[in-house]
Amino acid sequence: MANHQVGSAPGVTVSPARHSLFPAGQIVPFILVTALFFLWGIPNNLNDVLIRHFMKSFEISRFQAGLIQSAFYMGYFLLAIPAGLMMKRAGYKAGFVVGLLLFAAGSFLFWPAALSGSYAFFLFALFVIASGLSFLETASNPFIAQLGDPDSSERRLNFSQAFNPLGSITGALIGTVFIFSGVELNSQEIAARQAAHTYEAYLRFETLRVIRPYLVIGIVAVVWALLIIRTKFPVIASESEAGHSEHGSFRQLLSQRHFLLAVIAQFFYVGAQVGTWSYFITYVQEYGHRPEKIAGYFLTGTLAAFGVGRFVSAYLMRFVSPSRLMGAYATANIVLVSVAVLHPSWVGIWCIFLTSFFMSLMFPTIFALGLKGLGPNTKIGGSFLVMAIIGGAVLTPLMGLISEKFHSLALGYSIPVIAYIYICAYSFLGSRRVDIFATVGEPGR
């Protein structure tokens, strides 16, 4: 029995229930893929825990611990295009399965990495995990955007993306409960353990604590891959282009102005998001004069605001166009972060706290707007939008460099202000598209 085809393709009758959020008859694949947004949020925020944990267990510097994020970003960046090319030939379902198996493999590698006590081995395991997540993000975002009514693609993707911050919060809690031992030695206690020849055993104990949570995560990823293998997935319209005369090309893709501007917008957005969260604890400590633990609670709270923003945005898009809503949100963040730059205080802290709510819709909305009208180039276009995550690796250290050079962390937050100015301009002026595939079988909308 042939799989049902979804999307704006010839011969497909448009449902009378226009602008429906959920795809009719495809709820099971929708749920299975939406759960992936939650699942990949877990390792992303576990990295924040690993940075602090490995500084203790491996006695390394902040720069060396920061290589954790470098390994992650490189996994995303290097595997996004191969993922898009593979799915162009084999379909989205294959991308989900390969991504989950790579995710699981990297998680299982934490066991031998911990036993060997090798930090480089851990970095390799993280690279493998991120490679799998690159497949999952490259597949999941365009799949959800195209699964159902094209007029509600932005709302649908925002709804699914709303489960990602729930995964982020879960990851932070898993790390706090199961990886952090709560044992922090001062210099005198370290010297005493070294004299008693028990310090090495303590470090090894701390390193081994990462095994159990990552084994469980790996098992969950394998189980989810099996569920997807056993589930019949619909054929998305862009997956059936093999029967059409038009197969797409890089030249056609790069001729899409709205797509190229979306890639740049995604670069700026991810940089703003990662930079904002990376330095938020330090901002609270420096300008609110609160201890690290209290500052950590503020970070958890802003992640919760991010999750609420995703659900609220999905609802508001029933009444306001996604591009206009994103433009309004970007304008709000320009004002909020500017206040945090010019008035570093508790007022600035709460302004940065609130930016997470307004940044919440940006990644999925930019993704969905960028994919509009790409036809057979959708998968490759999606991979470019995933590669734009490298913005987090570029703008975050730039924020740190500015804050060190001018001795002002608040001034470092001027980088997100610039990012939101571009996103605002993209929302109102750059997100409009021309459907170049309307003449090759897809009816114009």
C-alpha positions as CSV (number, residue, x, y, z in Angstrom):
1,M,0.0,0.0,0.0
2,A,1.5,3.4,-1.0
3,N,2.2,5.9,1.6
4,H,0.0,9.0,1.7
5,Q,1.6,12.1,0.1
6,V,1.5,15.3,2.1
7,G,2.1,18.8,0.8
8,S,1.1,21.1,-2.1
9,A,1.6,18.7,-4.9
10,P,-0.5,18.1,-8.1
11,G,-3.6,16.1,-7.6
12,V,-3.7,16.5,-3.8
13,T,-7.0,17.9,-2.5
14,V,-6.7,20.6,0.0
15,S,-8.6,20.0,3.2
16,P,-11.5,22.2,3.8
17,A,-10.2,22.8,7.3
18,R,-7.8,25.6,6.2
19,H,-5.0,26.5,8.5
20,S,-5.3,23.3,10.6
21,L,-2.4,23.0,13.0
22,F,-2.2,19.2,13.2
23,P,-1.9,17.0,10.0
24,A,-5.1,15.0,9.4
25,G,-4.4,11.2,9.4
26,Q,-0.7,11.7,10.3
27,I,-0.9,12.2,14.1
28,V,1.4,9.2,15.0
29,P,4.4,10.4,12.8
30,F,3.7,13.9,14.0
31,I,4.0,12.8,17.7
32,L,7.1,10.7,17.1
33,V,8.9,13.5,15.4
34,T,7.8,16.2,17.8
35,A,9.2,14.1,20.6
36,L,12.6,14.4,18.9
37,F,12.6,18.1,19.6
38,F,12.3,17.3,23.3
39,L,14.9,14.5,23.1
40,W,17.7,16.6,21.5
41,G,17.2,19.4,24.0
42,I,18.5,17.1,26.7
43,P,22.1,16.8,25.6
44,N,22.4,20.5,24.6
45,N,21.9,21.6,28.2
46,L,23.7,18.7,29.7
47,N,26.8,20.3,28.0
48,D,26.5,23.2,30.4
49,V,26.7,20.7,33.3
50,L,29.6,18.8,31.7
51,I,31.6,22.0,31.3
52,R,31.5,22.6,35.1
53,H,31.8,18.9,35.9
54,F,34.9,18.3,33.7
55,M,36.6,21.3,35.0
56,K,36.5,19.5,38.4
57,S,37.1,15.9,37.3
58,F,39.8,16.6,34.8
59,E,41.2,19.7,36.5
60,I,41.1,21.7,33.2
61,S,40.8,25.4,32.4
62,R,37.6,27.1,31.3
63,F,39.0,27.3,27.8
64,Q,39.6,23.6,27.7
65,A,36.2,22.9,29.1
66,G,34.7,25.2,26.4
67,L,35.9,22.7,23.8
68,I,32.8,20.7,24.7
69,Q,30.7,23.4,22.9
70,S,33.3,23.4,20.0
71,A,32.9,19.7,19.5
72,F,29.1,20.1,19.5
73,Y,29.1,23.0,17.0
74,M,31.5,21.2,14.7
75,G,29.3,18.1,14.7
76,Y,26.3,20.2,13.7
77,F,28.2,22.2,11.1
78,L,30.1,19.4,9.3
79,L,27.2,16.9,9.2
80,A,24.3,19.1,8.1
81,I,25.1,19.1,4.4
82,P,25.7,15.3,4.3
83,A,22.5,14.8,6.2
84,G,20.6,16.9,3.6
85,L,22.1,15.1,0.7
86,M,21.4,11.7,2.2
87,M,17.7,12.6,2.9
88,K,17.4,14.0,-0.6
89,R,18.0,10.5,-1.8
90,A,16.5,8.4,1.0
91,G,13.8,10.6,2.6
92,Y,13.2,12.0,6.0
93,K,12.5,8.7,7.7
94,A,16.1,7.5,7.0
95,G,17.4,10.8,8.4
96,F,15.5,10.2,11.7
97,V,16.8,6.7,12.1
98,V,20.5,7.5,11.2
99,G,20.3,10.5,13.5
100,L,19.0,8.6,16.4
101,L,21.5,5.8,16.0
102,L,24.4,8.2,15.9
103,F,22.9,10.0,18.9
104,A,22.8,6.6,20.7
105,A,26.3,5.6,19.6
106,G,27.8,8.8,21.0
107,S,25.9,8.4,24.3
108,F,27.2,4.8,24.7
109,L,30.8,6.0,24.0
110,F,30.6,7.9,27.3
111,W,31.1,4.5,29.0
112,P,34.5,3.7,27.5
113,A,35.5,7.3,27.6
114,A,34.9,7.4,31.4
115,L,36.7,4.1,32.0
116,S,39.7,5.3,30.0
117,G,39.7,8.7,31.8
118,S,40.3,10.5,28.5
119,Y,39.0,14.0,27.9
120,A,39.7,13.7,24.2
121,F,37.6,10.6,24.1
122,F,34.7,12.5,25.6
123,L,35.0,15.2,23.0
124,F,34.9,12.6,20.3
125,A,31.7,11.1,21.9
126,L,30.1,14.6,22.0
127,F,31.0,15.1,18.3
128,V,29.2,11.8,17.4
129,I,26.2,12.9,19.5
130,A,26.1,16.2,17.8
131,S,26.4,14.6,14.4
132,G,23.3,12.6,15.1
133,L,21.5,15.7,16.3
134,S,22.5,17.4,13.1
135,F,20.6,14.7,11.2
136,L,17.6,15.0,13.5
137,E,17.4,18.8,13.2
138,T,18.0,18.8,9.4
139,A,15.1,16.2,9.1
140,S,12.7,17.3,11.8
141,N,12.3,21.0,11.1
142,P,11.4,20.7,7.4
143,F,9.3,17.5,8.0
144,I,7.1,19.2,10.6
145,A,6.9,22.4,8.5
146,Q,5.6,20.4,5.4
147,L,3.5,17.8,7.3
148,G,0.0,19.2,6.7
149,D,-1.5,22.5,5.7
150,P,1.3,24.7,4.3
151,D,-0.5,27.9,5.5
152,S,0.0,26.8,9.1
153,S,3.6,25.5,8.7
154,E,5.1,28.2,11.0
155,R,2.5,27.6,13.7
156,R,3.1,23.8,13.5
157,L,6.9,24.1,13.7
158,N,6.6,26.5,16.6
159,F,4.3,24.0,18.4
160,S,6.8,21.2,17.9
161,Q,9.8,23.4,18.8
162,A,8.0,24.3,22.1
163,F,9.0,20.9,23.4
164,N,12.7,21.6,22.9
165,P,13.1,23.9,25.9
166,L,11.3,21.3,28.0
167,G,14.1,18.9,27.0
168,S,16.6,21.6,27.9
169,I,15.2,22.0,31.4
170,T,15.2,18.2,31.7
171,G,18.8,18.0,30.7
172,A,19.8,20.6,33.3
173,L,17.9,18.7,36.0
174,I,19.4,15.3,35.0
175,G,22.9,16.8,35.1
176,T,22.3,18.4,38.5
177,V,20.8,15.3,40.1
178,F,22.8,12.5,38.5
179,I,26.1,14.0,37.5
180,F,26.9,16.6,40.1
181,S,28.0,14.8,43.3
182,G,27.7,17.9,45.5
183,V,31.3,17.2,46.7
184,E,33.4,20.3,46.0
185,L,36.9,20.3,47.6
186,N,38.8,23.4,48.6
187,S,42.6,23.6,48.3
188,Q,43.2,22.3,51.8
189,E,41.0,19.2,51.3
190,I,42.6,18.5,47.9
191,A,46.1,18.7,49.6
192,A,44.9,16.3,52.3
193,R,43.6,13.8,49.8
194,Q,46.7,14.0,47.8
195,A,48.8,13.3,50.9
196,A,46.5,10.3,51.6
197,H,46.7,9.2,48.0
198,T,42.9,9.3,47.6
199,Y,42.6,12.3,45.4
200,E,43.0,10.3,42.1
201,A,40.2,7.9,43.3
202,Y,38.0,11.0,43.9
203,L,38.6,12.3,40.4
204,R,37.8,8.9,38.9
205,F,34.6,8.7,40.9
206,E,33.5,12.1,39.6
207,T,34.3,11.1,36.0
208,L,32.4,7.8,36.2
209,R,29.2,9.6,37.3
210,V,28.5,10.6,33.7
211,I,28.1,6.9,32.6
212,R,24.6,6.1,33.9
213,P,22.6,9.1,32.5
214,Y,24.2,8.9,29.1
215,L,23.6,5.1,28.9
216,V,19.9,5.7,29.7
217,I,19.7,8.5,27.0
218,G,21.3,6.1,24.5
219,I,18.8,3.4,25.2
220,V,15.9,5.8,24.8
221,A,17.4,6.9,21.4
222,V,17.6,3.3,20.2
223,V,14.0,2.6,21.3
224,W,12.8,5.7,19.5
225,A,14.6,4.7,16.3
226,L,12.8,1.3,16.4
227,L,9.5,3.0,16.9
228,I,10.1,5.2,13.8
229,I,11.3,2.2,11.8
230,R,8.0,0.3,12.5
231,T,5.8,3.4,11.8
232,K,4.5,4.2,8.3
233,F,5.5,7.7,7.4
234,P,3.9,9.9,4.8
235,V,5.8,10.9,1.6
236,I,6.3,14.6,1.8
237,A,5.7,16.4,-1.5
238,S,9.3,17.4,-2.0
239,E,10.3,13.7,-1.6
240,S,8.4,12.7,-4.7
241,E,10.1,15.1,-7.0
242,A,11.9,12.2,-8.7
243,G,9.0,11.8,-10.9
244,H,9.0,15.4,-11.9
245,S,11.1,17.1,-14.6
246,E,12.5,19.5,-12.0
247,H,15.0,18.1,-9.5
248,G,16.3,21.3,-8.1
249,S,19.9,22.6,-7.9
250,F,22.2,24.6,-5.8
251,R,22.0,27.4,-8.3
252,Q,18.2,27.6,-7.9
253,L,18.6,27.4,-4.2
254,L,21.1,30.2,-4.0
255,S,18.8,32.3,-6.3
256,Q,16.2,32.4,-3.5
257,R,16.8,35.8,-1.8
258,H,14.4,35.0,1.1
259,F,16.3,31.8,1.8
260,L,19.8,33.4,1.8
261,L,18.6,36.1,4.1
262,A,17.0,33.4,6.4
263,V,20.4,31.6,6.7
264,I,22.0,34.9,7.8
265,A,19.1,35.6,10.2
266,Q,19.5,32.1,11.7
267,F,23.2,32.7,12.2
268,F,22.4,35.9,14.1
269,Y,19.6,34.3,16.1
270,V,21.6,31.3,17.3
271,G,24.5,33.5,18.2
272,A,22.2,35.8,20.2
273,Q,20.5,32.9,22.0
274,V,23.7,31.0,22.9
275,G,25.5,34.2,23.9
276,T,22.6,35.5,26.0
277,W,22.4,32.2,28.0
278,S,26.1,31.6,28.2
279,Y,26.8,34.8,30.1
280,F,23.5,35.2,31.9
281,I,24.7,33.5,35.1
282,T,27.8,35.8,35.1
283,Y,25.6,38.9,34.4
284,V,23.4,38.0,37.5
285,Q,26.4,37.5,39.7
286,E,28.2,40.7,38.6
287,Y,25.2,43.1,38.5
288,G,22.9,41.4,40.9
289,H,25.5,40.3,43.4
290,R,24.0,36.9,43.9
291,P,25.8,33.5,44.3
292,E,26.2,31.1,41.5
293,K,23.4,28.8,42.6
294,I,20.8,31.7,42.7
295,A,22.1,32.8,39.3
296,G,21.6,29.2,38.0
297,Y,18.0,29.4,39.1
298,F,17.6,32.5,37.1
299,L,18.9,30.7,34.0
300,T,16.4,27.8,34.6
301,G,13.7,30.4,34.9
302,T,14.5,32.1,31.6
303,L,14.6,28.7,29.9
304,A,11.0,28.1,31.3
305,A,10.0,31.5,29.8
306,F,11.5,30.4,26.5
307,G,9.2,27.3,26.6
308,V,6.1,29.3,27.5
309,G,6.9,31.7,24.6
310,R,6.9,28.8,22.1
311,F,3.4,27.7,23.1
312,V,2.1,31.3,23.3
313,S,3.6,32.1,19.9
314,A,2.0,29.0,18.2
315,Y,-1.4,30.3,19.5
316,L,-0.8,33.9,18.5
317,M,0.0,32.9,14.9
318,R,-3.6,32.0,14.5
319,F,-4.3,35.8,14.4
320,V,-1.0,37.4,13.4
321,S,1.2,36.5,10.5
322,P,4.5,34.7,11.6
323,S,6.8,37.3,10.0
324,R,5.0,40.2,11.6
325,L,4.9,38.5,15.0
326,M,8.6,37.8,14.8
327,G,9.3,41.4,13.8
328,A,7.4,42.6,16.9
329,Y,9.3,40.1,19.1
330,A,12.6,41.2,17.7
331,T,11.7,44.9,18.3
332,A,10.9,44.0,21.9
333,N,14.3,42.3,22.4
334,I,16.1,45.3,20.8
335,V,14.6,47.4,23.5
336,L,15.1,44.9,26.4
337,V,18.8,44.1,25.6
338,S,19.6,47.8,25.0
339,V,18.3,48.5,28.5
340,A,20.5,45.7,29.9
341,V,23.5,47.2,28.0
342,L,23.0,50.8,29.2
343,H,21.7,50.1,32.7
344,P,23.4,46.9,34.1
345,S,21.5,46.3,37.3
346,W,18.5,44.3,38.5
347,V,16.5,46.1,35.8
348,G,18.9,44.8,33.2
349,I,18.8,41.3,34.7
350,W,15.0,41.1,34.4
351,C,15.2,42.6,30.9
352,I,17.6,39.8,29.8
353,F,15.3,37.3,31.6
354,L,12.4,38.4,29.5
355,T,14.3,38.2,26.1
356,S,14.0,34.4,26.2
357,F,10.2,34.7,25.9
358,F,10.5,36.9,22.8
359,M,13.4,34.9,21.2
360,S,11.4,31.7,21.5
361,L,9.6,31.8,18.1
362,M,12.6,32.9,16.1
363,F,14.5,29.7,15.2
364,P,11.4,27.7,14.0
365,T,9.9,30.8,12.3
366,I,13.0,31.7,10.4
367,F,13.4,28.0,9.4
368,A,9.8,27.8,8.1
369,L,10.0,31.1,6.3
370,G,13.3,30.2,4.7
371,L,12.0,26.9,3.4
372,K,9.0,28.4,1.7
373,G,8.9,27.8,-2.0
374,L,12.1,25.7,-2.2
375,G,10.4,22.6,-3.7
376,P,12.9,19.9,-4.4
377,N,15.7,21.9,-2.7
378,T,13.9,21.8,0.7
379,K,16.2,19.2,2.3
380,I,19.4,20.9,1.2
381,G,17.9,24.2,2.2
382,G,17.1,22.8,5.6
383,S,20.7,21.6,6.0
384,F,22.0,25.1,5.4
385,L,19.7,26.5,8.0
386,V,20.9,23.9,10.5
387,M,24.6,24.8,9.6
388,A,23.8,28.4,10.6
389,I,23.9,27.2,14.2
390,I,27.6,28.0,13.9
391,G,26.6,31.5,14.8
392,G,26.6,30.4,18.4
393,A,30.3,29.5,18.1
394,V,31.2,32.9,16.5
395,L,29.1,35.5,18.3
396,T,29.4,34.0,21.8
397,P,33.3,34.4,22.0
398,L,32.9,37.8,20.4
399,M,30.7,38.8,23.3
400,G,33.4,37.6,25.7
401,L,36.1,39.4,23.8
402,I,34.2,42.7,23.9
403,S,33.5,42.3,27.6
404,E,37.1,41.6,28.4
405,K,38.5,44.4,26.2
406,F,36.2,47.0,27.7
407,H,35.9,45.5,31.1
408,S,32.1,45.4,30.8
409,L,30.0,42.3,30.4
410,A,27.0,44.5,29.8
411,L,28.7,46.0,26.7
412,G,29.2,42.5,25.4
413,Y,25.4,42.2,25.1
414,S,25.5,44.8,22.3
415,I,26.1,41.8,20.0
416,P,22.6,40.4,20.6
417,V,21.2,43.9,20.0
418,I,22.8,43.9,16.5
419,A,21.5,40.4,15.9
420,Y,17.9,41.4,16.7
421,I,18.1,44.5,14.5
422,Y,18.9,42.2,11.6
423,I,16.2,39.7,12.5
424,C,13.7,42.6,12.7
425,A,14.7,43.8,9.2
426,Y,14.4,40.3,7.9
427,S,11.0,39.8,9.4
428,F,9.4,42.9,7.9
429,L,11.4,43.2,4.6
430,G,13.4,40.1,3.8
431,S,11.2,37.1,4.4
432,R,8.9,37.5,1.4
433,R,9.4,34.9,-1.3
434,V,8.9,34.2,-5.0
435,D,7.8,30.6,-5.7
436,I,10.0,29.6,-8.6
437,F,8.5,26.1,-8.7
438,A,5.0,27.3,-9.4
439,T,5.6,26.6,-13.1
440,V,6.8,23.0,-12.6
441,G,3.9,21.4,-11.0
442,E,3.2,23.1,-7.7
443,P,0.2,25.4,-7.8
444,G,0.9,29.0,-6.8
445,R,-0.3,30.1,-3.4
